[in-house]
Amino acid sequence: MKDALKEDADWVDILEKYDAICLYKLIEKCVLRQTTNKYRYLMLQEEMRSMVTFKQEDGMSSNTFYEKFANQVAIFERVGGVFHTPELLAAETEELHAGRDYDTLTANEKFKVQAVVKEKYCACLFLDRSDNKEHQQLKDSVKNAFAKGDQ
């Protein structure tokens, strides 16, 4: 990253003035330049892989893990990633609007169904990738509730 910053014409000026705002803008410009030069499908795959392989490391607090996880989710969405599949949308539509198909919902109803799917998907991924010691009881409780048919 530093090499990319040094290549910019404004680098010397920013360095001499200790201008934090201009430095921030230059960093943002370099990051955007890196992502806009990538093939969109590859970018989406990289962000998806990064999100689903991200996990809570030893010593990482739950709050830190949550903040970093939320950041991964935001980046994934920024490159066009979504958290729903036709099957998940159909299942949640049946749960929220019994007897109706997803395609027959209003735009607002579809938005709410998609939000529920995203929330459940991210919650599942968060628990799955969290430190086993810290959240094992919750994981077991969720598994047992699902086995009993309580969703």
C-alpha positions in Angstrom: 0.0 0.0 0.0 2.8 2.4 0.9 4.4 1.8 -2.4 1.2 2.6 -4.2 0.9 5.8 -2.2 4.5 6.8 -3.0 3.7 6.5 -6.7 1.0 9.2 -6.6 1.9 12.7 -7.8 0.5 14.2 -4.5 2.6 12.0 -2.2 5.5 14.4 -1.6 3.1 17.3 -0.9 1.0 15.3 1.5 4.1 14.0 3.3 5.6 17.5 3.7 2.4 19.1 5.0 1.4 16.2 7.3 -2.1 16.6 5.8 -4.2 13.7 7.3 -7.3 14.5 5.3 -5.4 14.4 2.0 -3.6 11.2 3.1 -7.0 9.6 3.8 -8.2 10.7 0.3 -5.1 9.3 -1.3 -5.5 6.0 0.5 -9.1 5.8 -0.6 -8.1 6.6 -4.2 -5.5 3.8 -4.1 -7.9 1.3 -2.7 -10.6 2.2 -5.3 -8.0 2.0 -8.0 -7.1 -1.5 -6.9 -10.7 -2.7 -6.8 -11.9 -1.0 -10.0 -9.0 -2.6 -12.0 -10.2 -6.1 -11.0 -12.6 -8.3 -12.9 -15.9 -7.9 -11.1 -16.6 -11.6 -10.8 -13.2 -12.2 -9.3 -13.7 -9.4 -6.8 -17.0 -10.9 -5.7 -15.4 -14.3 -5.3 -12.5 -12.9 -3.3 -14.7 -11.0 -1.0 -17.1 -14.0 -0.5 -14.1 -16.2 0.3 -12.7 -13.6 2.7 -16.0 -13.3 4.5 -16.7 -17.1 4.9 -13.2 -18.0 5.9 -12.8 -15.1 8.4 -12.9 -16.5 11.9 -12.4 -15.4 15.5 -8.7 -15.9 16.4 -7.4 -16.8 19.9 -7.4 -13.8 22.1 -9.8 -11.8 19.9 -12.7 -10.4 21.9 -16.3 -11.0 20.8 -16.7 -7.3 20.2 -13.6 -7.1 18.0 -14.7 -10.2 16.1 -18.2 -8.7 15.6 -16.8 -5.4 14.3 -14.5 -7.1 11.9 -17.2 -9.5 10.8 -19.6 -6.6 10.2 -16.9 -5.0 8.1 -16.5 -8.1 6.0 -20.2 -8.2 5.4 -20.3 -4.6 4.4 -17.4 -5.1 1.9 -19.1 -8.1 0.5 -22.3 -6.1 -0.1 -20.4 -3.2 -1.6 -19.0 -5.4 -4.4 -22.5 -6.7 -5.1 -22.8 -9.8 -2.8 -26.2 -10.9 -1.5 -27.1 -13.3 1.2 -30.2 -14.9 -0.4 -30.9 -17.8 -2.7 -34.3 -18.7 -4.2 -34.6 -21.5 -1.7 -34.0 -19.3 1.3 -36.3 -16.6 0.0 -39.1 -19.2 -0.6 -38.6 -20.7 2.9 -38.8 -17.3 4.6 -41.7 -16.2 2.5 -43.6 -19.3 3.6 -42.7 -18.5 7.2 -43.7 -14.8 7.0 -46.5 -15.0 4.4 -47.9 -18.5 4.5 -49.4 -19.7 1.2 -47.7 -17.0 -0.9 -44.8 -17.2 -3.3 -41.9 -14.8 -3.1 -42.6 -13.5 -6.6 -46.1 -12.3 -5.6 -44.9 -10.2 -2.7 -44.8 -6.4 -2.9 -41.4 -4.7 -3.1 -41.6 -3.8 0.6 -42.5 -7.4 1.5 -39.6 -8.7 -0.6 -37.2 -6.3 1.1 -38.3 -7.5 4.5 -37.9 -11.2 3.5 -34.4 -10.5 2.1 -33.5 -8.7 5.4 -34.6 -11.7 7.4 -32.6 -14.1 5.2 -29.5 -11.9 5.5 -29.9 -11.6 9.3 -30.3 -15.4 9.7 -27.5 -16.2 7.2 -25.1 -13.7 8.9 -26.0 -15.0 12.4 -25.4 -18.5 11.4 -22.0 -17.6 9.8 -21.0 -15.5 12.8 -21.7 -18.3 15.2 -20.0 -20.9 13.0 -16.9 -18.8 12.6 -16.7 -17.7 16.3 -14.4 -19.1 18.9 -15.9 -22.5 20.0 -15.1 -22.0 23.7 -16.9 -18.7 24.0 -20.1 -19.6 22.0 -20.3 -23.3 22.3 -23.3 -23.3 24.6 -25.2 -21.1 22.3 -24.3 -23.2 19.3 -25.4 -26.3 21.1 -28.7 -24.6 22.1 -29.4 -23.6 18.5 -28.6 -27.1 17.2 -30.9 -28.7 19.8 -33.7 -26.3 19.1 -33.5 -27.0 15.4 -33.4 -30.8 16.0 -36.6 -30.4 18.0 -38.3 -28.4 15.2 -38.1 -25.1 17.0 -36.6 -22.6 14.5 
